[in-house]
Amino acid sequence: MAATPNRQFKNICVLSGFTYGKHKEFVEAAIDLGRSIAARKLHLVYGGGNRGLSKMVSEAAFIRGSQVLGIIPRVLKPLGSSSDSSTGEVLVVSGDLATLEALMTLASWAHLHIH
């Protein structure tokens, strides 16, 4: 199905890691993504973290003029977000079963040493 020319996206959602990983190329790609989001005049909605790749994408977009909204479950806030974020607004939500599923995935991955 082809997109209609008059319909444009205004927001983009990005979910990325809380760490930088072992490869500087990931950091560079995250910064490039944030810059591209701003260049296209899109608003960024992301996972609300102020660490790692999430921080790089949100800062790069915010610095270049994008409206940035971080959404983080209350239970994860101590792990990755501060209320004094300099990269836009952070919305703390109560969480739901998707949050529980994400926590279980992280716990499993930690046990298996794959993150």
VMD Tcl script that draws the C-alpha trace (Angstrom):
set ca {
  {0.00 0.00 0.00}
  {1.54 3.27 -1.07}
  {1.61 6.22 1.32}
  {-0.43 9.23 0.34}
  {1.60 12.38 -0.30}
  {-0.39 14.56 2.11}
  {-0.02 12.19 5.07}
  {3.11 12.84 7.10}
  {4.41 11.36 10.32}
  {4.93 13.85 13.13}
  {6.20 11.55 15.87}
  {8.66 8.70 15.97}
  {9.15 6.25 18.81}
  {12.62 4.87 19.54}
  {13.46 2.22 22.10}
  {17.17 1.69 22.56}
  {19.61 0.34 25.10}
  {20.52 1.76 28.50}
  {24.19 1.05 27.80}
  {26.60 2.09 25.09}
  {27.69 -1.42 24.24}
  {31.17 -2.35 23.15}
  {31.14 -0.64 19.77}
  {31.50 3.11 19.30}
  {29.61 2.70 16.02}
  {26.42 2.21 18.06}
  {26.93 5.57 19.78}
  {27.60 7.25 16.44}
  {24.49 5.64 14.94}
  {22.36 6.77 17.91}
  {23.59 10.35 17.53}
  {23.00 10.24 13.77}
  {19.47 8.96 14.38}
  {18.73 11.83 16.76}
  {20.08 14.33 14.26}
  {17.98 12.81 11.47}
  {14.85 12.98 13.60}
  {15.44 16.68 14.21}
  {16.33 17.38 10.57}
  {12.99 15.89 9.54}
  {11.21 18.02 12.16}
  {9.81 14.97 13.94}
  {8.97 14.70 17.62}
  {10.74 11.92 19.53}
  {9.04 9.58 21.97}
  {11.51 7.25 23.66}
  {11.96 4.93 26.62}
  {12.74 7.73 29.08}
  {16.25 6.67 30.02}
  {18.99 9.19 30.59}
  {21.79 6.69 30.08}
  {23.32 4.87 27.16}
  {22.01 4.95 23.62}
  {18.64 6.32 24.74}
  {20.43 9.37 26.08}
  {22.42 9.82 22.86}
  {19.34 9.71 20.60}
  {17.28 12.02 22.81}
  {20.05 14.58 23.35}
  {20.94 14.75 19.65}
  {17.28 15.29 18.71}
  {16.59 17.78 21.52}
  {19.69 19.89 20.91}
  {18.62 20.32 17.30}
  {15.10 21.43 18.16}
  {12.95 18.30 18.34}
  {10.26 18.01 20.95}
  {11.30 15.06 23.13}
  {9.09 12.95 25.43}
  {10.53 10.14 27.51}
  {8.08 7.59 28.89}
  {9.28 5.36 31.70}
  {7.44 3.03 34.08}
  {7.64 4.10 37.73}
  {9.31 0.82 38.66}
  {12.15 1.42 36.16}
  {12.66 5.11 36.93}
  {15.39 4.56 39.55}
  {17.32 2.51 36.98}
  {17.41 4.97 34.14}
  {15.78 8.35 34.44}
  {16.07 11.43 36.55}
  {13.47 14.14 36.96}
  {16.00 16.83 36.07}
  {16.33 15.64 32.50}
  {17.70 18.33 30.23}
  {16.35 16.63 27.11}
  {12.66 17.36 27.18}
  {9.81 16.03 29.22}
  {9.75 12.72 31.11}
  {6.40 11.07 31.76}
  {6.40 8.49 34.56}
  {3.68 5.86 34.10}
  {2.41 3.15 36.42}
  {3.35 0.28 34.09}
  {1.42 -2.77 32.96}
  {1.91 -6.37 31.83}
  {4.24 -5.24 29.06}
  {6.49 -3.78 31.77}
  {6.38 -7.07 33.65}
  {7.28 -8.92 30.46}
  {10.22 -6.56 29.87}
  {11.46 -7.09 33.43}
  {11.26 -10.86 33.03}
  {13.17 -10.65 29.75}
  {15.90 -8.55 31.38}
  {16.13 -10.95 34.31}
  {16.41 -13.92 31.94}
  {19.06 -12.21 29.86}
  {21.03 -11.29 32.98}
  {20.92 -14.89 34.10}
  {22.16 -16.03 30.68}
  {24.84 -13.29 30.56}
  {23.65 -12.02 27.17}
  {23.34 -8.32 27.96}
}
mol new
graphics top color blue
foreach p $ca { graphics top sphere $p radius 0.5 }
foreach p [lrange $ca 0 end-1] q [lrange $ca 1 end] { graphics top cylinder $p $q radius 0.2 }
display resetview
